[in-house]
Amino acid sequence: MNLRCISRRLEWPVFFDNRLNLLMTMMRRILHAIPFVGVYTIGAVAFDPTRYDNVAVYWGQNSYGAANPDDVPNYQKTLSYYCQDDAIDVIPVAFVNTFFSTGGLPVLNLANICNNKDNTTFSGTALPECSALASDVQFCQSKGKILTISLGGAGGGVGFTGDSQGEDFADTIWNLFLGGSSSTRPLGSAVLDGVDLDIEGGGGVGYAAFVNRIRSHASGASKKYYITAAPQCVYPDASLATVLNTASFDAVYVQFYNNQCGLQNYNTVSASAIHLSDCDMILTVHGLQDWNFGIWDNWARTISPNPDVKIYLGSPASSTAGGGWQPISTLSSIATQMRKSFPSFGGVMLWDASQAYVNGRYDLGIKNALQAAGGTGFTFPQCTAAAWKSGTSYTGGSQVAYQGYTWQAKWYADDTPANDANSDWSAISACSGSGGSGSGSSTSSAPGTSPTSGSCGGIGAWSSGTVYTGGQQATYQGHLWTAKWWTEGDTPGGSAGAWADDGACATSNASKAAPSAKASAVASAPAPASKPSAISHSSAAASSSAKNSTSSAASRNSTGSASEDSEHHDNRARNSRFFRF
């Protein structure tokens, strides 16, 4: 069953009349006329993309209003409302949700603020006229913030047929929102600061050509233009992997929510759930990509065309904004640890502004935490774990140092640590040095050596009808054996390789009942610490839920006139493994 998009970001419903637009216009005029008098002349600190304490917050989809339709006073406010202080550094304006519509031009949907259903559109197009927002954009920019145009969202009509179409669309976006010119500029005289790719579906065809064309336009411009992306935390991202690996990005806002690798699984790096199907006898192990910020840091530093790209920790701004939301104290702790552990860390991304402000200024809370952790400079932690040794087997949870990272074994591991979602290892911190002394909690000797003797006291004899999970022990033919992963009926020392020989028993075997968990109870057992060597990988087996697990209306993708909140993070956890019996 595909669990993605339990609550997708849908468009702002088309049942609000012009009175709401009139109210928003009046509020905008009041905000500009009273609180901001003289502010435009005050110098602001320019956005610094190299810092570690930046906060990016999406605006445009009224996520809170979609989740709480009766609470009209707390609906999304006009853009300048969110630029009163220094909490937010980057605002992706979301979304251009359809690339090619009437007249060959795109569609811009900003929910209750401006959309093509409630607002005037340019003649012969479905592109709304939102020029009243020009002064808002300029005000926010005068405060040192950057604003980008975000393309896509969940359910958006996006994608290209080839590179040529991608390049042509880049020309269109440049002329409509950035440094070009057109008679149909939705935001009037405002010039945004770049482009964000929030592509939630379809293939990656044409996106690298799109990015490169934008870069080409920007190369001769008088101001800096930024290009960002918002992939799922599941690595590699289904829609953006190709463009991320071939084009240069300034920042990547990884969505650590609505996915198995989300914030709710921080500090979890092993399998977390299993499912046994009686029909085809396939045991499916889900959750093999739990918390994985390290894999994105490694991508940024070793694969990305821009080795200085910043990785932002993406989070819902409230419990109704996305699955995996955490209280501000928890998010602050996680973000601080990531900031101290990985040099590519650039800050936190939130979905979205309307949710953050109602939720006790969640944006300000995380900004304060990031500033306290330090906005500049990075000191690599020392590699204190033992250096990884080829030919050595490690139990799940063991830590080793290898090629500038501290790695933790997801389960029984004997492969080389690698930046691979299917690896036995997960990078939990960058580090400096060759590693400390010790064995790294190895469980067996290198091939070709005799196993050392082990204590068998109190360990039960192996039983063919008993289920053993990774790490459990049994005695067999005078030797102590440790299960490498979930196993039943596999003889220790047999061809299945499910057991590690810990050596001849050093003591007599005492009677101790072996584990009694049977196959019938497997569905409720803890996830097996399975060794993936005998497991096939399916790229479409398990897809995690979408961004908001509690309110489908609050989903993140804007496609008509609705809020696309939860989409922003539709989940593509494609890394299930199958054990065939």
N, C-alpha and C positions, 0 to 999 in steps of 0.2 A: 504493500500500500504506500502510495506516495503521500508523505505527511507535509510536504511543503506548502506554504501559503495557507496555514490555518486562518490567518487573518492578513490577507494581502493588502498592500497599499492601493486603495481604490481611489477614484477621483472624488472630488468634492461634489456631493449630490446637487442636482440641478433643480432644487426646489426653493432656492432663496431668491427673492425678488430684488428689484432695484433699491428698495428701502435700505437693505443692508449695505449696498454699495454706497448709498448716500451717507449713511452713518459713518462708514470707514473714511470717506472723503472729508467729512467734517472733523473727525478725530485727527486726521493727518494735518489739516490746516491748523487745528488748535495746538498740536504738538510742535509744529514748526513756528507758530506765531509766539508762543509763550516760553517754553522751557529752553529753546535752542537759540534765543536771540544772542548774536555775537559769537556763537560757538564756531561758525565756519572760519573765523579768523584765528582761532586758537591752534597752534601747532600741535600735531599728534605724532607719537612715535610710530615710525613706519613699520609695517609687518616685516618680521625677520624669520625667514623660512628655516634657518639653521638652529633655532632654539628648540628646547626640549619641553617647553611648557605651553605650547600653542593649543588653543581650543577651537575646533571647527564645528559649527552647528548648522544643520540644514534648516532652511526656511522656505515656505511656499505651499505646504500641503495641509496646514491646519490639522495636524494629527490629533491634537487634544479635542478639537471640535468634532472630529469624526467619531472619536471614542465617547464623547460626552455631548451629544447633540442638543441637550436641554440647557446646557450651561453656556448660553450665548455670550455673556460678558467676558468669558475667558477664551473665546475663540482667538485664533491667530490675529495678531495686530499687524499694522503696517510695518514695513521693514525698519524704518528709523527708530521705532520703539525699542528694538533690540540692540541699539548701538549707543545707549546712554552711558555705558561704563566700559571698562577694559576687559570684561570677562570673556568676550568672544573675539577671536582674531580673524576667523575665516567664516564666510557665509556662502555656502553653495545655494544658489537660487533654484528651486526645484518645482517643476521640471519642464523641459521641452520633451514632451512625452510621445510625440509623433513626429517622425522625421520628414515624411513626404505626404502632404495633405493637399487640399484644394489649392490650385494655382501653383503646385509644386513646392510650396513653402511649408515649414514645420508648424506645429501647434504648441503654444505655450500655455500651461495650466498652472495658475497660482491659487487654486482653490477659492476661498471666499474673498480674496483680494482682487484678483483679475483672472478671467477665463473667457473662452470663446463662446460661452453660452449666455453669460450675463452682461458681457461687455461688447462694445462695438468692435468689429473686426475690419481689417484693411480690405478694401474692395477686391473681390475675386479670390479671397483667401479665407482660411479659418484661423488666421493669426490675430489674436486680440491686441487692441490698442491700449497699452498700459503706461503711456508716457507720464501719467501722474506720479509714477514711482521714480522718475528720474531724479527728483530732488532728494528722495530718500536714499537712493544709491549714492549720490554725491555727498550727502551728509555722512553716511557710514564711512565712505572712503576718506573724508576729511578727519575722521577719528582714527585713522591708521589701519583700518580693516580692509581686507580684500574680499571682493564678491565675485564669484564665478557663476557661470550658467551651467546647471547640471542637466545632463542629457540622459533620458531613459526612465528609470523607475520600473517597478514591477508591472507587467502587463502592458507596457508601452509599445507603440508601433514603431519599433526601431530595427536597424540593421541595414546592411549594404549588400548589393549583388557582386561588388568587386571593388578594387582599389580606385578605379576612376570615379565611381559614385561616391566613395568615401572622400576623395579629394574635392569633388564638387560641393559636397555638403559642408566641408570645412570652409570653403569660400563663402557659402551662405551664412554660416554661423559667424564668421569673421565680419561680414558686412552687416548682419542684423544686431549683434550684441557686442562685438569687440571693436577693433580699430579701423574697420572698413566703413563704408557708407551705403545707405539705402534709403529709399523713400518709405520703407515699411519697417522701420526699427521699432519693435514693441516697447522698449524702454526709453524712447525718444533720444535725447542728447546724451544720456548716460552711457558710459563706456565701461563695461565690466572688465574684470582683471584676469579672466581665463576661462577654462572649460573643465568640467568634471564629468567623468564617464561613470554613470551608475547603471551599467548595463546588466539587466537581470535575466536575460534570455536571448536565445539565438546564438549563432556562431560568431566567430571573431573576424570574419572576412571584412576587409576594408578599414578596420579601425586603426591599424598602424599607419596606413596611408593618410587617414584623417588627421591623426596626431602630428605626423611629419609635415603635413600641409599647414596646419596651424603654426607649428614651429617656424616654418618658412616665412609665413606672414609676419610673425612676431620678431623675427631676427632683425628687421630694419625699423622696428617701432621705437617710439620715444619713451615707452614705459615697459616695465617687466610684465609678461603674461605667464600665468601658471597653468599647468595641466596636471590634473589629479584623477584618481579612479577610486571606486568603492567596491572592491571584490568581496565575496564571501570569505570567511576565514578558512573554509575547506580549501586545501591546497592540492593541485592548482585549481584556480577558479574556472568554472565551466565556460563562461562567456569571455573572460578577459585575459586568460592565460597567454594567448598568443601576442596580444598587443603589449602586455606588461613585459614580456620577454624580448620584444623587438623594438619598442619605442621608448623614448625618454620621458619619465614622469617626475614631477617635483615632490609629490606626496601621494601616499596610498592610504585611504581610510578603510582599513580592514574591518568588516562587520563581524565582530565577536558576539553575535546574538542570533537568535533563531537558528542556531546550528549546534551540533554536538560539540564543536570546538569553541563554544561560547563561554562567556564569563561564569556561567553556572558551574562549569567544569574546570575552573582554575585550579591548578595543582593536581589535576588528574591527567595522566598520560597513558593509561592502559585501557584495555577493553572494558566496557561498562554494562553491557547487556547482551543476553543471548536469547535466541528464539529457535525452538525446535518445531519443524513442520512434520506432522505425522503422514502427510500425503506423499511427499517426495523424499522424506528423510534427509532434509538439508538443515544443518545447524548453522544459523546465521549469526555471526558475531558483529554487533554494531558498536559504534563508539571508538573505533580504532584511531580516530583523529580527535582526541580531546584537546585540551589547551595546547596551542601550537604557535604562540607568538615567535618562538625561536626559529621556526621554519621560514617565517616571513622576514626576520632579520637576516637570516642567511641568504635568502633570495635577494634582498636589497643590497647586500655587500658583495655577493659573488656572481649573480646572474643578471640583475637589472642593468640595462645600458647606462643608467645614471647611478653610479655607486654611492652618491650622496642623497639618494631618495630617502624621504622620511616616512616611517611607518606610524600611523595613528591607530590607537586602540579605540575601535568603534563600539559604542554602547547605546542602548535605549536610554532616553532621559526620564522615563518613568515606567511603571509596571504595565501600563496600557500602551506603551510605545513599541514594545518588542519582547520576545521571549528571552529569558536569561538576565533580565534587569537585576541590578544589585543596589542596595542602599549606598548612599554617597560615601559612607565610611569604608565600605568594602571596596567600592570602585577606586577610591583614593589610595587604599593600601595596595591594590593590584597595580594601578598605574605607577605608583611610586617604585614598586619593585621592578617593573618592566623598564622604567627610566634608568634605574641603577644597574640593570642587567644587560641591556642591549643598546649599542651605540646608534642604531638607526631610529630609535624611538623619537617621535617628534611631538607627541601630545595625545589628546583625546578628541575623538569625533562623537557628536551626539545627534540622535534623531529624536525629536526635532526641537526647534525654539519654543513652539507653543507648549509642548510638554514640559520642557525644562523650567520655564518661568512659573508655571502653575505648581510644579513639584518643588517648591521651596527654593527656587533659583538653583537648580541642580547644576547649571552651567557655572555659576559663580563658585559653588562648592568645589567642583573639580579644578577650576582655575586656581583657587587658593592652595589646594593640595599640590598641584604641579609647581607652583611658584615656590612653595616651601621645600620641594625636593630639589630645586635649582634649575634655572632656565638655561644655563650655559655650562659647557665643559663635561667631559665624560672620562671617568677613570675605570679601566678594565679591572674587574674583580680578579683575584689570583685563582689559578687553576689548582684547587686544593684536593680534588678527587684524584685517585690513582690514574695513571696513564692507561689508556685502553691497550690491551695486548691481543694481538692476532692469535687465533686458535684457542682462546679462552672463552668459556661459557659463563654467562652472568644471569642471575635470577632477576625477576621483575623488581624494579625499584633501585637496582644497583646504579651507581653513578661513576662515570669515568671522564677523563679529560682527553680530548682529541681535536687537533687542528683548530685551536682557538675557542673551543666551546666545552662547557660541562654538559654531558649527555646523561640522560636517565633511561634505563631499560624499561620499555613498555611491558614486557613479559620476558620469558626466558629468551636470552639473546646471545648469539654468537657471530652475527654479521658485523661488518664494519659500520660504525656510525655514519649516517649520510643524511643529507637534506632531502629526504624522500618520505612522502606520506606513508608509504608502506614499509618503512624501515623499522627495525627492532627498537630504534632509539628515538628519543625526542630531546632537542637542544633546550635546556632550561636556563642557560645563561652563557653569554660570551665570557671569555676569561683569558688571562695572560699567564704564560708559563707553560711548562711541559707536563705538569701534574705532580701530585704528591706521591708519597710512597704507599705501598700496600697493593692488594690484589684487585681492588675495585669490587669486592664482594663476589668474586668468581665462584662458580659452583663445581667446575670440573677442570681437569688438567688438559693441557694441549694435546692434540692427537699424537699418538705414538708413545705416550708415557703411561705408566701403570697408575691406576687410581689409588689414592691413599686410602688407608683404612678409615672406617667411620663407626661411630657409636650407634649400635642398633638397639640399645636398651629402651624399652617402652614403645618401640616401633612395630606395628602390626605386620603380619605377613601379607604379601600381595595377593589379591583375590580378583579373578577374572570378571566377576560380576559387580565389582565396586567401581563407582565413579571417582576419579581423582582429579583434582584441579591443580594447576601449576604451583609447584612448591611443596605439595604434600609428599610424604615419604612412605616407603614400604620396604620390607625385606624380601629377598628372593634368592634362593640358592646360595645362601651364606654371604650375600652382599647387600649393602644399603643402597637404595635407589631413590632418586628425587624426580617427580613428574615435571616435565618441561612445560606442559600445557594440559588442557582438559583431555582426559583419556579414560577409556573403558575397554577392557578386553585386550589391550596391547601388552604383550609380555615384555617385562623388563629385559633389555638386551636384544629384543627382537627387531625385525626389519622396519617396523613403524618408527623407530627412533624416538619414542615418546618419553623415554626415561634416561636420566643421567646416572651413570654408575659412580657412586661415591666411595667405592672400595669395599674390601672384605670387612665383615663385621668385627669390630674390636672387642665387643662384649656380647654375651649371650643375649638372645632375643627374649625380651620379656613380653608377656601377653598383654597386648593393648589392642583394643578394638580398632579395626581399620575404618576409614570413613564409610558411612553407610548411605551416602546420597546416591540414589539410583537414577537411571535415565528418565524415569517418569517425572522426576522432580527437577530436571534440568532447566526448565523454563524459568524457575524462580531462583536458580543458583546464581552465585556471583559470576561475573564475566570470566571466561577462561583466560588464563595467561597464555594464550596460544602462540605457538611458533608458526609464522606464516609460510614456511617453506612448502608445506603440502596443501596450501590453501589457494583457491582461485580467487581472482579479484574481479568484482563486478562494478562497472562504472555507473550503473544506474539503479543499483539495488536499494539503497536507502537514501531518501531525501528528507532532510530535516524540515521542521515547520518553518513558516514564514515569519516575518518580523514581529508581528504582534500576536501572541498566543491567546489573548483574552478578548480582543475586539477586532473583528474583521473590518469594521468601518475605519479603524485607525491605521490601515495598512498603507505602505509608503508609496505605492506607484500611482501617479496622477495620470489618468487616462480619459477623462471626459470633463468632469468638473468636480471630481471627488478627491478626497485625501488619499494619498498612496502610502501612508505611513508604514505599515508593517511589511510591505514588500521590501522596503529598502533592504529588506533583508530576507529574501527568499532563499531558502536553504538548499544547498546542493551537496549534502553529505553523501558522496558517492563511494565511500570507502568501506563497504561491508565486505566481510569475508565469509566464505561458505565451506563447511566441512561436509563432504558427501560420505554417507555410510554405505 
